[in-house]
Amino acid sequence: MNLERKVALITGGGQGIGAAVARRFVADGARVCISGRSLDKLEQVARSLPSERVSVCAGDVSDYGDARRMVDQTLAFGGRIDVLVNNAGIDPGGSVADLDPDQWRRVLEVNLTGPFLLMKAAIPPMIAAGGGSIINMASLGGLRCLPAMPAYAASKAGLIMLTQQVALDYGPHKVRCNVVCPGGTRTAMLEHSLGQLQETLHTDVEGVFKVVSSGVPLRRFAAPEEITGICSFLAGEDSSFMTGAVLLIDGGSAVVDVSGATLTQAGVQWGV
């Protein structure tokens, strides 16, 4: 992809998908400002990139003052903001009866209110510069329920609808807004979550991932780098007539009938 002269702000850029997107954007010619709550992680990513191509801004996306500062720093660094990638997110679990109300609020503040605040701050300078591209990072979990993950699923479903609302309202201003929905991706956050199943499944982390991904048609989870190509496409001009799209990148997980997959794994042959 050609992202020459593009300037992007990537939230959650200190690790996982956000860090991978930052590296891909720079490789494709862009300059990036990466934000997150951990300055150490941001600086570690920045050291892996040419210094003139990256800026870091520590902050919390759920704080509007921090959100505005992230946008302002991107503008100061690159002179404009062409692309916003709302990637920051958290995924604590707990069913409705068990989830602490404060934890529910925090998930929505980071995963849904955060993108709202960043878009609120970034859209005016995008319009002033003639347009831009917003890429919101939702999840397959925003389209399909996950066991005991009501806050995460609700926040990502809300982000999908927020994306389409922004696409509708700001298309006339040449601001495009699309949402990417990854399936299982081998990030540190997911490894931490699934790592708790090692004892239950009597295996190591690799064994857990093998079991959990066994129903995925591609029989594995994605590497963070495999999510970056679609983001680079949405950031560039090849997607210039694309807005409001909900793009799955899930190894085929969304097409699976879970009951049928369970029977197949048990050795049942359909139609015999």
Secondary structure as a PSIPRED ss2 file (coil, helix, strand):
# PSIPRED VFORMAT (PSIPRED V4.0)

   1 M C   1.000  0.000  0.000
   2 N C   1.000  0.000  0.000
   3 L C   1.000  0.000  0.000
   4 E C   1.000  0.000  0.000
   5 R C   1.000  0.000  0.000
   6 K C   1.000  0.000  0.000
   7 V E   0.000  0.000  1.000
   8 A E   0.000  0.000  1.000
   9 L E   0.000  0.000  1.000
  10 I E   0.000  0.000  1.000
  11 T E   0.000  0.000  1.000
  12 G C   1.000  0.000  0.000
  13 G C   1.000  0.000  0.000
  14 G C   1.000  0.000  0.000
  15 Q C   1.000  0.000  0.000
  16 G H   0.000  1.000  0.000
  17 I H   0.000  1.000  0.000
  18 G H   0.000  1.000  0.000
  19 A H   0.000  1.000  0.000
  20 A H   0.000  1.000  0.000
  21 V H   0.000  1.000  0.000
  22 A H   0.000  1.000  0.000
  23 R H   0.000  1.000  0.000
  24 R H   0.000  1.000  0.000
  25 F H   0.000  1.000  0.000
  26 V H   0.000  1.000  0.000
  27 A H   0.000  1.000  0.000
  28 D C   1.000  0.000  0.000
  29 G C   1.000  0.000  0.000
  30 A C   1.000  0.000  0.000
  31 R E   0.000  0.000  1.000
  32 V E   0.000  0.000  1.000
  33 C E   0.000  0.000  1.000
  34 I E   0.000  0.000  1.000
  35 S E   0.000  0.000  1.000
  36 G E   0.000  0.000  1.000
  37 R C   1.000  0.000  0.000
  38 S C   1.000  0.000  0.000
  39 L H   0.000  1.000  0.000
  40 D H   0.000  1.000  0.000
  41 K H   0.000  1.000  0.000
  42 L H   0.000  1.000  0.000
  43 E H   0.000  1.000  0.000
  44 Q H   0.000  1.000  0.000
  45 V H   0.000  1.000  0.000
  46 A H   0.000  1.000  0.000
  47 R H   0.000  1.000  0.000
  48 S C   1.000  0.000  0.000
  49 L C   1.000  0.000  0.000
  50 P C   1.000  0.000  0.000
  51 S H   0.000  1.000  0.000
  52 E H   0.000  1.000  0.000
  53 R H   0.000  1.000  0.000
  54 V E   0.000  0.000  1.000
  55 S E   0.000  0.000  1.000
  56 V E   0.000  0.000  1.000
  57 C E   0.000  0.000  1.000
  58 A E   0.000  0.000  1.000
  59 G C   1.000  0.000  0.000
  60 D C   1.000  0.000  0.000
  61 V C   1.000  0.000  0.000
  62 S C   1.000  0.000  0.000
  63 D C   1.000  0.000  0.000
  64 Y H   0.000  1.000  0.000
  65 G H   0.000  1.000  0.000
  66 D H   0.000  1.000  0.000
  67 A H   0.000  1.000  0.000
  68 R H   0.000  1.000  0.000
  69 R H   0.000  1.000  0.000
  70 M H   0.000  1.000  0.000
  71 V H   0.000  1.000  0.000
  72 D H   0.000  1.000  0.000
  73 Q H   0.000  1.000  0.000
  74 T H   0.000  1.000  0.000
  75 L H   0.000  1.000  0.000
  76 A H   0.000  1.000  0.000
  77 F H   0.000  1.000  0.000
  78 G H   0.000  1.000  0.000
  79 G C   1.000  0.000  0.000
  80 R C   1.000  0.000  0.000
  81 I C   1.000  0.000  0.000
  82 D C   1.000  0.000  0.000
  83 V E   0.000  0.000  1.000
  84 L E   0.000  0.000  1.000
  85 V E   0.000  0.000  1.000
  86 N E   0.000  0.000  1.000
  87 N C   1.000  0.000  0.000
  88 A C   1.000  0.000  0.000
  89 G C   1.000  0.000  0.000
  90 I C   1.000  0.000  0.000
  91 D C   1.000  0.000  0.000
  92 P C   1.000  0.000  0.000
  93 G C   1.000  0.000  0.000
  94 G C   1.000  0.000  0.000
  95 S C   1.000  0.000  0.000
  96 V C   1.000  0.000  0.000
  97 A C   1.000  0.000  0.000
  98 D C   1.000  0.000  0.000
  99 L C   1.000  0.000  0.000
 100 D C   1.000  0.000  0.000
 101 P H   0.000  1.000  0.000
 102 D H   0.000  1.000  0.000
 103 Q H   0.000  1.000  0.000
 104 W H   0.000  1.000  0.000
 105 R H   0.000  1.000  0.000
 106 R H   0.000  1.000  0.000
 107 V H   0.000  1.000  0.000
 108 L H   0.000  1.000  0.000
 109 E H   0.000  1.000  0.000
 110 V H   0.000  1.000  0.000
 111 N H   0.000  1.000  0.000
 112 L H   0.000  1.000  0.000
 113 T H   0.000  1.000  0.000
 114 G H   0.000  1.000  0.000
 115 P H   0.000  1.000  0.000
 116 F H   0.000  1.000  0.000
 117 L H   0.000  1.000  0.000
 118 L H   0.000  1.000  0.000
 119 M H   0.000  1.000  0.000
 120 K H   0.000  1.000  0.000
 121 A H   0.000  1.000  0.000
 122 A H   0.000  1.000  0.000
 123 I H   0.000  1.000  0.000
 124 P H   0.000  1.000  0.000
 125 P H   0.000  1.000  0.000
 126 M H   0.000  1.000  0.000
 127 I H   0.000  1.000  0.000
 128 A H   0.000  1.000  0.000
 129 A C   1.000  0.000  0.000
 130 G C   1.000  0.000  0.000
 131 G C   1.000  0.000  0.000
 132 G E   0.000  0.000  1.000
 133 S E   0.000  0.000  1.000
 134 I E   0.000  0.000  1.000
 135 I E   0.000  0.000  1.000
 136 N E   0.000  0.000  1.000
 137 M E   0.000  0.000  1.000
 138 A C   1.000  0.000  0.000
 139 S C   1.000  0.000  0.000
 140 L H   0.000  1.000  0.000
 141 G H   0.000  1.000  0.000
 142 G H   0.000  1.000  0.000
 143 L C   1.000  0.000  0.000
 144 R C   1.000  0.000  0.000
 145 C C   1.000  0.000  0.000
 146 L C   1.000  0.000  0.000
 147 P C   1.000  0.000  0.000
 148 A C   1.000  0.000  0.000
 149 M C   1.000  0.000  0.000
 150 P H   0.000  1.000  0.000
 151 A H   0.000  1.000  0.000
 152 Y H   0.000  1.000  0.000
 153 A H   0.000  1.000  0.000
 154 A H   0.000  1.000  0.000
 155 S H   0.000  1.000  0.000
 156 K H   0.000  1.000  0.000
 157 A H   0.000  1.000  0.000
 158 G H   0.000  1.000  0.000
 159 L H   0.000  1.000  0.000
 160 I H   0.000  1.000  0.000
 161 M H   0.000  1.000  0.000
 162 L H   0.000  1.000  0.000
 163 T H   0.000  1.000  0.000
 164 Q H   0.000  1.000  0.000
 165 Q H   0.000  1.000  0.000
 166 V H   0.000  1.000  0.000
 167 A H   0.000  1.000  0.000
 168 L H   0.000  1.000  0.000
 169 D H   0.000  1.000  0.000
 170 Y H   0.000  1.000  0.000
 171 G H   0.000  1.000  0.000
 172 P H   0.000  1.000  0.000
 173 H H   0.000  1.000  0.000
 174 K C   1.000  0.000  0.000
 175 V E   0.000  0.000  1.000
 176 R E   0.000  0.000  1.000
 177 C E   0.000  0.000  1.000
 178 N E   0.000  0.000  1.000
 179 V E   0.000  0.000  1.000
 180 V E   0.000  0.000  1.000
 181 C E   0.000  0.000  1.000
 182 P E   0.000  0.000  1.000
 183 G C   1.000  0.000  0.000
 184 G C   1.000  0.000  0.000
 185 T E   0.000  0.000  1.000
 186 R C   1.000  0.000  0.000
 187 T C   1.000  0.000  0.000
 188 A H   0.000  1.000  0.000
 189 M H   0.000  1.000  0.000
 190 L H   0.000  1.000  0.000
 191 E H   0.000  1.000  0.000
 192 H H   0.000  1.000  0.000
 193 S H   0.000  1.000  0.000
 194 L H   0.000  1.000  0.000
 195 G H   0.000  1.000  0.000
 196 Q C   1.000  0.000  0.000
 197 L C   1.000  0.000  0.000
 198 Q H   0.000  1.000  0.000
 199 E H   0.000  1.000  0.000
 200 T H   0.000  1.000  0.000
 201 L H   0.000  1.000  0.000
 202 H C   1.000  0.000  0.000
 203 T C   1.000  0.000  0.000
 204 D C   1.000  0.000  0.000
 205 V H   0.000  1.000  0.000
 206 E H   0.000  1.000  0.000
 207 G H   0.000  1.000  0.000
 208 V H   0.000  1.000  0.000
 209 F H   0.000  1.000  0.000
 210 K H   0.000  1.000  0.000
 211 V H   0.000  1.000  0.000
 212 V H   0.000  1.000  0.000
 213 S C   1.000  0.000  0.000
 214 S C   1.000  0.000  0.000
 215 G C   1.000  0.000  0.000
 216 V C   1.000  0.000  0.000
 217 P C   1.000  0.000  0.000
 218 L C   1.000  0.000  0.000
 219 R C   1.000  0.000  0.000
 220 R C   1.000  0.000  0.000
 221 F C   1.000  0.000  0.000
 222 A E   0.000  0.000  1.000
 223 A C   1.000  0.000  0.000
 224 P H   0.000  1.000  0.000
 225 E H   0.000  1.000  0.000
 226 E H   0.000  1.000  0.000
 227 I H   0.000  1.000  0.000
 228 T H   0.000  1.000  0.000
 229 G H   0.000  1.000  0.000
 230 I H   0.000  1.000  0.000
 231 C H   0.000  1.000  0.000
 232 S H   0.000  1.000  0.000
 233 F H   0.000  1.000  0.000
 234 L H   0.000  1.000  0.000
 235 A H   0.000  1.000  0.000
 236 G C   1.000  0.000  0.000
 237 E H   0.000  1.000  0.000
 238 D H   0.000  1.000  0.000
 239 S H   0.000  1.000  0.000
 240 S C   1.000  0.000  0.000
 241 F C   1.000  0.000  0.000
 242 M C   1.000  0.000  0.000
 243 T C   1.000  0.000  0.000
 244 G C   1.000  0.000  0.000
 245 A C   1.000  0.000  0.000
 246 V E   0.000  0.000  1.000
 247 L E   0.000  0.000  1.000
 248 L E   0.000  0.000  1.000
 249 I E   0.000  0.000  1.000
 250 D C   1.000  0.000  0.000
 251 G C   1.000  0.000  0.000
 252 G C   1.000  0.000  0.000
 253 S H   0.000  1.000  0.000
 254 A H   0.000  1.000  0.000
 255 V H   0.000  1.000  0.000
 256 V C   1.000  0.000  0.000
 257 D C   1.000  0.000  0.000
 258 V H   0.000  1.000  0.000
 259 S H   0.000  1.000  0.000
 260 G H   0.000  1.000  0.000
 261 A H   0.000  1.000  0.000
 262 T H   0.000  1.000  0.000
 263 L H   0.000  1.000  0.000
 264 T H   0.000  1.000  0.000
 265 Q H   0.000  1.000  0.000
 266 A C   1.000  0.000  0.000
 267 G C   1.000  0.000  0.000
 268 V C   1.000  0.000  0.000
 269 Q C   1.000  0.000  0.000
 270 W C   1.000  0.000  0.000
 271 G C   1.000  0.000  0.000
 272 V C   1.000  0.000  0.000
